[in-house]
Amino acid sequence: MKSYLNYDKAILFDLDGTLVDNVSLITESWNIAMIKNNLPYRFSDEDLTKHMGLTPTESSLLAFKDVSLNQGLKYFSLCLKEEIEYLKTHGGKLYPLERRVLDTLSSYFPLFIVSNSDKGYIENFINIFHFQNYFVDHLCAGDTSKDKFKNILIIKDKYNIKDVTYIGDTLKDYKEASKAKVHFIHARYGFGDIIENVDYIESLSDLLVRLEDINLGKEKNIWKK
């Protein structure tokens, strides 16, 4: 991990749809879990995209509508257990130029990941792609059982960050960033729909263009489109 003189400004990333596309792998793992446990449910990639960024309760209600929430959460825990194990050895799809983007950004700002995933999910991502040197820390719903905006604030307070930018791909990400009162950039290339009147990027490499603006001495806020 790179060292930083201060944490005045930092970038926090969502994971699914922002840094990685794991949809097909998660679909496979959830279906494996259902088969192993003799449950009748089956999922498609299209189904899984609707779960990206949701909390366990929200996903349980969506995936297992015909049973009680308590039973749905039990089924969902089976999915998560299989998912975490599966992703230890299966890497999803990175976005174009991602390694270069992270290497460059981490030379300027401390980077973090805040996700609604289960414990172990972020670690799998970092380990399988050897991204340990890029991220200072990470936090997920599985670590704290808290909403994303609270986890954003935990990171902000822990490192005494004055200026946080959160990058995510869904409307839920935007709402959570708004609750945390931090700047938000919408990753339009991800799973979510277009959010009007919100700062955005069309690709991860757009962030490099903004850094180049700074290096050229242009009076431009890199976090404004």
C-alpha positions as CSV (number, residue, x, y, z in Angstrom):
1,M,0.0,0.0,0.0
2,K,1.2,3.5,-0.9
3,S,1.8,6.0,1.9
4,Y,0.3,9.5,2.0
5,L,1.3,12.7,3.8
6,N,-2.4,13.5,4.5
7,Y,-5.9,12.3,3.7
8,D,-7.4,15.7,3.0
9,K,-8.9,14.4,-0.2
10,A,-9.8,10.8,-0.9
11,I,-11.7,8.7,-3.5
12,L,-14.1,6.0,-2.3
13,F,-15.3,3.5,-4.9
14,D,-18.3,1.2,-5.0
15,L,-17.4,-2.2,-6.3
16,D,-19.9,-4.0,-8.5
17,G,-20.6,-2.0,-11.7
18,T,-17.9,0.5,-10.8
19,L,-14.6,-1.5,-10.5
20,V,-15.7,-5.0,-11.6
21,D,-18.4,-6.9,-13.4
22,N,-19.0,-10.2,-11.5
23,V,-22.6,-10.8,-12.6
24,S,-22.0,-14.0,-14.5
25,L,-19.9,-15.5,-11.7
26,I,-22.4,-14.5,-9.0
27,T,-25.2,-16.0,-11.1
28,E,-23.3,-19.3,-11.4
29,S,-22.5,-19.3,-7.6
30,W,-26.1,-18.6,-6.6
31,N,-27.4,-21.4,-8.8
32,I,-24.8,-23.8,-7.4
33,A,-26.0,-22.9,-3.9
34,M,-29.7,-23.6,-4.9
35,I,-28.8,-27.0,-6.4
36,K,-26.6,-28.0,-3.4
37,N,-29.5,-27.2,-1.1
38,N,-32.3,-28.7,-3.2
39,L,-34.0,-25.4,-3.6
40,P,-36.2,-24.7,-6.7
41,Y,-34.9,-21.2,-7.4
42,R,-32.7,-20.4,-10.5
43,F,-31.2,-17.1,-11.5
44,S,-30.2,-15.4,-14.7
45,D,-27.6,-12.7,-15.3
46,E,-30.5,-10.3,-15.8
47,D,-31.9,-11.2,-12.4
48,L,-28.5,-10.6,-10.7
49,T,-28.1,-7.1,-12.1
50,K,-31.1,-6.1,-10.1
51,H,-29.3,-7.1,-6.9
52,M,-26.2,-5.0,-7.5
53,G,-25.8,-2.7,-4.6
54,L,-28.7,-3.9,-2.5
55,T,-28.6,-4.8,1.1
56,P,-29.1,-8.4,2.2
57,T,-32.7,-7.6,3.3
58,E,-33.5,-6.0,0.0
59,S,-32.0,-8.8,-2.0
60,S,-33.8,-11.5,0.1
61,L,-37.1,-9.8,-0.6
62,L,-36.4,-9.6,-4.3
63,A,-35.0,-13.1,-4.8
64,F,-37.4,-15.1,-2.5
65,K,-40.7,-13.3,-2.8
66,D,-42.8,-16.4,-2.0
67,V,-41.4,-17.0,1.5
68,S,-41.1,-14.9,4.7
69,L,-38.3,-12.4,5.1
70,N,-36.7,-14.6,7.7
71,Q,-36.7,-17.6,5.5
72,G,-35.5,-15.5,2.5
73,L,-32.6,-14.3,4.5
74,K,-31.6,-17.9,5.3
75,Y,-31.7,-18.7,1.6
76,F,-29.8,-15.6,0.7
77,S,-27.1,-16.5,3.2
78,L,-26.6,-19.8,1.3
79,C,-26.1,-17.7,-1.8
80,L,-23.6,-15.4,-0.2
81,K,-21.6,-18.3,1.3
82,E,-21.3,-20.0,-2.1
83,E,-20.6,-16.6,-3.8
84,I,-17.7,-15.7,-1.5
85,E,-16.1,-19.2,-1.8
86,Y,-16.6,-19.2,-5.6
87,L,-15.0,-15.8,-6.1
88,K,-11.9,-16.8,-4.2
89,T,-10.8,-18.6,-7.4
90,H,-12.8,-16.9,-10.1
91,G,-12.1,-13.3,-11.2
92,G,-14.8,-11.2,-12.9
93,K,-14.3,-8.6,-15.7
94,L,-12.3,-5.5,-15.0
95,Y,-13.1,-2.3,-16.9
96,P,-10.9,-1.0,-19.7
97,L,-7.6,0.5,-18.5
98,E,-8.6,-0.1,-14.9
99,R,-5.1,-1.1,-13.6
100,R,-3.6,2.0,-15.2
101,V,-6.4,4.2,-13.8
102,L,-6.0,2.9,-10.2
103,D,-2.2,3.1,-10.4
104,T,-2.4,6.7,-11.5
105,L,-5.1,7.8,-9.1
106,S,-3.5,6.2,-6.1
107,S,-0.4,8.3,-6.8
108,Y,-2.5,11.4,-6.2
109,F,-5.2,10.3,-3.7
110,P,-5.8,7.6,-1.1
111,L,-8.3,5.2,-2.5
112,F,-10.9,3.1,-0.6
113,I,-13.8,0.7,-1.4
114,V,-17.2,0.9,0.3
115,S,-19.7,-1.7,-0.8
116,N,-22.9,-3.3,0.3
117,S,-21.3,-6.7,-0.2
118,D,-20.7,-9.5,2.3
119,K,-17.5,-9.9,4.3
120,G,-14.8,-11.4,2.1
121,Y,-16.2,-10.1,-1.2
122,I,-13.9,-7.0,-1.4
123,E,-10.9,-9.1,-0.2
124,N,-11.5,-11.6,-3.0
125,F,-11.5,-8.8,-5.5
126,I,-8.3,-7.2,-4.2
127,N,-6.5,-10.6,-3.9
128,I,-7.4,-12.1,-7.2
129,F,-6.4,-9.0,-9.2
130,H,-3.4,-8.2,-6.9
131,F,-4.7,-4.7,-6.1
132,Q,-3.3,-4.6,-2.6
133,N,-1.1,-1.6,-3.4
134,Y,-3.9,0.6,-4.6
135,F,-6.4,0.7,-1.7
136,V,-5.8,2.0,1.8
137,D,-8.8,0.3,3.3
138,H,-12.2,-1.0,2.6
139,L,-15.5,-1.5,4.3
140,C,-18.7,-3.4,3.5
141,A,-22.2,-4.1,4.9
142,G,-20.9,-7.6,6.0
143,D,-18.3,-5.9,8.2
144,T,-20.6,-3.5,10.0
145,S,-24.2,-4.5,9.3
146,K,-24.7,-0.7,8.5
147,D,-26.0,1.2,5.5
148,K,-23.6,2.4,2.9
149,F,-23.7,6.0,3.9
150,K,-22.8,5.1,7.4
151,N,-19.8,3.1,6.2
152,I,-18.7,6.0,4.0
153,L,-18.8,8.2,7.2
154,I,-16.8,5.6,9.1
155,I,-14.0,5.7,6.6
156,K,-14.2,9.5,6.5
157,D,-13.9,9.8,10.2
158,K,-11.3,7.0,10.7
159,Y,-8.9,8.7,8.3
160,N,-10.0,12.3,9.0
161,I,-10.7,12.9,5.4
162,K,-11.9,16.4,4.6
163,D,-13.0,16.0,1.0
164,V,-14.6,12.7,0.0
165,T,-15.6,11.8,-3.5
166,Y,-17.7,8.6,-3.9
167,I,-17.9,6.9,-7.3
168,G,-20.8,4.5,-7.9
169,D,-23.1,3.3,-10.6
170,T,-26.6,3.2,-9.2
171,L,-29.2,5.6,-7.9
172,K,-28.9,3.9,-4.6
173,D,-25.2,4.8,-4.5
174,Y,-26.1,8.4,-5.3
175,K,-28.7,8.5,-2.5
176,E,-26.2,7.0,0.0
177,A,-23.5,9.5,-0.9
178,S,-26.1,12.3,-0.5
179,K,-27.0,11.0,3.0
180,A,-23.3,11.1,3.8
181,K,-23.0,14.6,2.4
182,V,-20.1,13.7,0.1
183,H,-19.6,14.5,-3.6
184,F,-20.8,11.8,-5.9
185,I,-19.7,10.8,-9.4
186,H,-22.0,8.5,-11.4
187,A,-20.2,5.7,-13.2
188,R,-22.6,5.5,-16.2
189,Y,-20.8,2.5,-17.7
190,G,-22.1,0.3,-14.8
191,F,-25.4,-1.3,-14.0
192,G,-27.6,1.7,-13.0
193,D,-29.7,4.0,-15.1
194,I,-28.7,7.5,-16.1
195,I,-29.1,9.9,-13.2
196,E,-29.9,13.4,-14.4
197,N,-28.0,16.5,-13.2
198,V,-25.3,14.5,-11.4
199,D,-21.6,14.6,-12.2
200,Y,-20.6,11.5,-14.2
201,I,-18.0,9.6,-16.1
202,E,-18.6,7.4,-19.1
203,S,-15.5,5.2,-18.4
204,L,-13.0,4.8,-15.6
205,S,-10.3,6.4,-17.9
206,D,-12.3,9.6,-17.8
207,L,-10.8,10.1,-14.4
208,L,-7.3,10.2,-16.0
209,V,-8.4,13.0,-18.3
210,R,-9.4,15.1,-15.3
211,L,-6.0,14.5,-13.7
212,E,-4.3,15.6,-16.9
213,D,-6.3,18.9,-16.6
214,I,-4.7,19.5,-13.2
215,N,-1.2,18.7,-14.3
216,L,-1.5,21.1,-17.2
217,G,-2.4,23.8,-14.7
218,K,-5.9,24.4,-16.0
219,E,-8.3,26.0,-13.5
220,K,-10.7,23.1,-13.6
221,N,-12.2,21.0,-10.8
222,I,-11.5,17.5,-11.8
223,W,-14.6,16.2,-10.1
224,K,-17.0,18.4,-12.2
225,K,-18.1,17.5,-15.7
